[in-house]
Structures are given as structure tokens and as C-alpha cells.
Amino acid sequence: MTKPRIGIIISTTRQGRFGERVAGWVAEQAAARQDFETEIVDLRDFPLPFFDAVASPAYVPIETPEARKWANKIAELDGYVFITAEYNHAISGVLKNAMDYLYAEPNRKPAAFVGYGAVGGARAVEQLRLIAIELDIVPLKKAVHINMEPLIGMLREGKDFADYPYLAPTVTTMLDELSWYAHTLRAGRQSAERDAA
Ligand SMILES: Cc1cc2nc3c(=O)[nH]c(=O)nc-3n(C[C@H](O)[C@H](O)[C@H](O)COP(=O)(O)O)c2cc1C
């Protein structure tokens, strides 16, 4: 059986973003694992206009090439790690816009969260969990929060993740949980597809 494939989603696109460093750090730890495969999914590679379709993709599929490219990528994955900043106590606008383009593709798949910001991106992560539920994604409790001290240290003082060794074990715990859900939910989806056939 093939391994589940997990997308590590970089959800900010601005120049000089920190999200890219966080994603690389998580991807490096994930690459050492045997229980699933990962790939970076960078929203810069999926530029989408502001959502202006006639209806939600729940009712009317959006068939523009850029929308299909994004939705197909999400559909081919078995789970997600959202790397999320906090912009004005919320997720980035570019991530919310991208989420609005989805409907069926992430259903019954798990999502884990890595937040960064003054309070570890906690407010953005909580909002993202709510959005996930509406898209029938299974949002996980185990998360990684990179708060003010390491964020400032890495942004302004030339430090790196290795200077904050308490962070890496939280990634392991999160990925362990994500793995369980990715395997379990994939088996459930496959079983449901067999029953429906
Ligand atoms: C538009 C904007 C709004 C921000 N709002 C918050 C905020 O509400 N809470 C917070 O902790 N940090 C906030 N920040 C600071 C970010 O945590 C910090 O800039 C972080 O590096 C942003 O992620 P990025 O580098 O991947 O874009 C904000 C940054 C930007 C650009």
C-alpha cells in the first residue's frame, strides 16, 4: 500500500515571509519519517484571483485553470499541515481566499497546524480549525506554536530553530497524530468508496 501523502502548506506569500523557513523546518523533520510522504504546497505557486464565482464550489464547480490546479493539488493529498501566520488576529487573506475555492477535495482528511506570531499564531490556528470543519476537514488538536521569543530571535537576532530545542518535539507529536489520522481516514474513505461501487 502506498504511503499517505501530506501537503505542508505555506500560507503567506509576501516578500521576506517567515512562513517559508517554518515550512522547511517541518518538512525536514517529516522527511525522516517512514509512515507518510510530504511535499511543500506553496500558495505562491497557486495564485488565485479574489473569489468572485457565481456560487460556492459546494454547488457549482469552478473550472478556471488556476482554480482546478489548486483544487486538484488538494484532492491528491491525504492530509495537510497548515503553516500559518497571524495577520490582524486572523489567517492571511491569501489563505482564506484559497480555502474559499475548495469544497469536496479536502473532505474527511486531517489537518494539523503550525502557528507563529506573538501568541504562537493561536488565534489564526483557532480560526483555521473552524474553517476546516466547514470544509469537512478533520482539524487536529496537536499543534505547534512558535511564539514571540523564538519568532523575534529568528527574525531579528540571527537565531535558528536549533536555538529553541523545545520546539522540535512538538512537531514530532503533531506528526505522530497526523499520521494516525491520515492512515485511518484514508482507510475509511477507501472503504466507503468500495461500498458505494
Ligand atoms: C499584515 C500583518 C498583520 C499582522 N498581524 C499580526 C497579529 O495580529 N498577530 C501577530 O502575532 N503578528 C502579526 N503580524 C506579525 C507577524 O507575526 C510576522 O510578521 C510574521 O513574520 C508574518 O508571517 P510571514 O512572515 O510568513 O508573512 C502581522 C504581520 C503582518 C504583515
The ligand as a Gaussian input file, in Angstrom:
#p B3LYP/6-31G(d) Opt

LIG

0 1
 C       -0.488000      42.385000       7.811000
 C        0.158000      41.831000       9.053000
 C       -0.590000      41.692000      10.198000
 C       -0.008000      41.137000      11.337000
 N       -0.790000      40.908000      12.448000
 C       -0.298000      40.178000      13.461000
 C       -1.154000      39.723000      14.506000
 O       -2.326000      40.011000      14.555000
 N       -0.618000      38.942000      15.474000
 C        0.702000      38.567000      15.463000
 O        1.108000      37.822000      16.341000
 N        1.543000      39.002000      14.486000
 C        1.071000      39.779000      13.487000
 N        1.884000      40.185000      12.478000
 C        3.334000      39.903000      12.562000
 C        3.617000      38.521000      12.034000
 O        3.511000      37.572000      13.085000
 C        5.019000      38.426000      11.408000
 O        5.210000      39.493000      10.506000
 C        5.189000      37.125000      10.653000
 O        6.516000      37.048000      10.184000
 C        4.197000      37.048000       9.480000
 O        4.323000      35.846000       8.781000
 P        5.045000      35.826000       7.341000
 O        6.443000      36.352000       7.581000
 O        5.040000      34.386000       6.920000
 O        4.271000      36.717000       6.428000
 C        1.348000      40.757000      11.324000
 C        2.092000      40.915000      10.158000
 C        1.509000      41.426000       9.026000
 C        2.323000      41.531000       7.752000

